[in-house]
Amino acid sequence: MNGFLRQIRRDLAISWAGRLDSAVMLVFFVIIVTLFPLAIGPEASVLAPLAIPIIWIAALLSILAGFDRIFAGDVRSGWLDQVTLSALSLPYYVVAKAIAHWLVTALPLVLATPVMGILLQIDLGLIAGLLLSLLLGTMGLTLLGVIGAGLAQGARRGGALMALLVLPLAVPILIFGVLASASATLISPHLMLLGAVVAILLALAPLIGAAALREIDEEIGL
């Protein structure tokens, strides 16, 4: 457990040193959301039905932009080799990377969402449900990003390959997330389905990511 927490602290410290990259993703999210009122007009009757899907799509695109860096630095610096020789198992290492990445990239987007919701004239009664579904949904997207980053690591044009892997798998999260966010009840069936998808990804992502990283480490060792 100490190694697990140290890995999270290390990633957070590295992200703080390169905090401009995280700020760029937040700015990208804000820009995507604010462009829609400029493009289709500020009328509430037009914006309100589209507001929740707009926020979800903006969050997906913003988070996707950072997936290619999840493992790249550790592979380049040789830190992955040190992890494989340490007491920290690779599945726990993958979970630690996912937690740190979510805290740095997705959490700021979720915190900025109420302001973006007001800008898009979302009914204030839906904000709590939107935040809760985004918390779950961004966790699921981050776990998908871990899988994609592990499988695409070291490949030529890995960013494009990772997008092709992640985007189709993100469709259920996007659908359940939008439906849960638009529900009048906070705990809706769609939110439960979203939670089930995240639970499945939490079980699979560490194993798939660890297997992919183990192959990469063996190739580098050769």
N, C-alpha and C positions, 0 to 999 in steps of 0.2 A: 504493500500500500504506500510506503514511503517513496518508492521509485515512481509509482503512478502519480502521486501528487507533485513530485519533483519535475516530472515530465510536463505536467500542466503548467507549473510555475515557469519553467524554462521557455515554453512556447509563448506564454503571456508576456514574458520579458522581451523575447525577440520581437513579438508583435508590437509592443510598446516602442521599441527602438525604431521599428519601421511603421509607425502609426499613420504616416501619410497614406500608405496603401489602403488601410482600413477606412480612412477618411474619404478617400476617392470612391470607394464602394458606396458609402453613405450618401455622398453627393450625387453619385450616379442614380441611386434609388430616388432621391428627391427630384432630380431632373426629369426622370421618366414620368413620375407622377404629375409634376407640374406642367409638363408639356401637353397633357391631355386636355385640361381646361382651356389652354391657349388654342388648341387645334379644333375642338368641337364646341367651344363656347361655355360660358359660366352658368347657363340655365340649369337649375336644380332638377327639372324634369328630364333633362338629357343626361346629366352627370350621375344622378343617384343610382340608376340601375346598373351603371358601368363601374361605379367607384370601387366596389370590393374586388371584382376581377382585375381592375387596373392595379390595385395595390399588390395583389398576389403575383401577377405577372412581373411587376417591377421588382418585387422581392426575389423571385426566382432568378431573373436575369442578373441582378446585383450579386447574389450569393454565388451564382455559377462562375462569375468572373474571377473568383479567388480559389476555386478548387484545384487548379493546376499547381498551386504553391504549397499544398498541404504536406506532401512528402518530399518535394523537390530539394529543399534546402538541406534536409537531413541526409538524403542520398548523396548529394554533392559533397557535403562536409565530412562524410564518413560517420556521422552520428548513428545512422542505422546499423552500421557494423558494431558500434559500441552497445547498442540496445540488444542486439542478438546475443552478445556475450555477457550481458548483465542478467540480474535476477528478474527483470521485468519481462514478462512474456509478450510476444508480439500482439496478440489480441488486446491485451490491456494497453499496450502502447498505442494501438489504433484508436481505442476508445478515448484515451487521453488526448490524442491529436484532434479527435472530433469535438470533444468538449471545449478545448482551447479555441478551435476554429469557430465554433458556434458563439462563444462568448465575445470574440473579437469582431466577427463579421455580421452575424445574424441578430444578436441582441440589440445593437444600436439601431438597426432597421425597425425592430419591433417597438423600441422606445420612441422612435420618430413617427410611428404609425398614427397615433391620435391626432397629431397636427396635420398629417397628410389626409386623414379622414375628414377633418373639419374643412380642409381646403376643397375636398371633393364633395362636400355637403352630404356626408353619410349621416343617417339618423343616429343621434347620440346614444340611443338605446342599443345599437348594434356594436358599439365600440368595444365593450367588454368581451363579447363573443368573438369579435375580430382579433383582438389581442390574444385571447386564449388559443384560438385556432392557429394563429401565426406562430405562437410559441411552439406548439406541437409540430406544425408543418415545416418550420425552418429546421427543427431538429431532424425530421425525416429527410429533408433535402440535404442537410449536412452529412447524414449517414450515407445517402446515395453518392454524395460527392467523394466521401472516403473510398467507397467501392470503385467509383470511376477513376479517381486519382491513382489508386493502387494498380488497377488493371492497365491504365494508360501510361504509367510511369516508365520512362525510358523509351517509349515508342516514338517514331518519327511523327510529327504533327500530333503530338499527344493531346493538345488542347482541343483540337477538332474531334479526335476520337473520343475523348472524355465527354464532350457535349453530346455526341451521338449515343453514348451509353446512358447518360444521365437523363436527358430530356424525355425520351419515351417512358422511362420508369417513373418520372416525376408527375406524369399525367394523373394517376389516381390521387396523389397528394393534392394536386391542384384542384381537382374536381371536388373531393371531400372537403377540402379547406374552404373553398368558395361557398359551398352549400352550408357548411357549419357556420361560417361567418354571417351569412344572410338569414340564419334562423332566429326566430324571435325568442327561443329558449336558449339559455346559456349552455346546458348540457344536452345536446341534440343527438339523435342517432348518427348523423353524419360526423359529429365530433368523435363519437365512440369508434366509428369505422376508421377515422383518421388516426386515433390513438392505437388501434389494432395494427394499422400499417406501420406506424413508427415502432411498435413493439417487435414486429417481425423483422424490420430492418435492424433494430438494436441487437437482435439475436444473430443475424446473418452478416452484417457489415464487419464486425471484428474478425470473424473467421475468414471471410473472403479477402478482406484487406491484408490480413496477416499472411495468408497463403500467397497472395501476389507479391508482397514485400519479401517473403522468404525466397521466392524465385529470383527476384531482382538481386537480392544479396548473394545468392549462389552464383549468378551470372557475373556479378562484379568480382567475386572471389576467384572465378576462373580467369 
